[in-house]
């Protein structure tokens, strides 16, 4: 499970999604299901954006394709 806990700004969320995607690709993983949000702290008032959450991505290691040919 790849996880990040962004600040509650949309910009931080986008940067976090991009960082997870880059890490997954660079480390030979692939996404293995739906993303889920885990709220650690709810907003103090309805409509506020002062909540704390984690965004989780289920991942799995990709199998390497060891087939190659010499031309």
Rosetta blueprint (number, residue, H / E / L):
1 X L
2 X E
3 X E
4 X E
5 X L
6 X L
7 X L
8 X L
9 X L
10 X H
11 X H
12 X H
13 X H
14 X H
15 X H
16 X H
17 X H
18 X H
19 X H
20 X H
21 X H
22 X H
23 X H
24 X H
25 X H
26 X H
27 X L
28 X L
29 X E
30 X E
31 X E
32 X L
33 X L
34 X L
35 X L
36 X E
37 X E
38 X E
39 X E
40 X E
41 X E
42 X L
43 X L
44 X L
45 X L
46 X L
47 X L
48 X L
49 X L
50 X L
51 X L
52 X E
53 X E
54 X E
55 X E
56 X E
57 X E
58 X L
59 X E
60 X E
61 X E
62 X L
63 X L
64 X L
65 X L
66 X L
67 X L
68 X L
69 X L
70 X L
71 X L
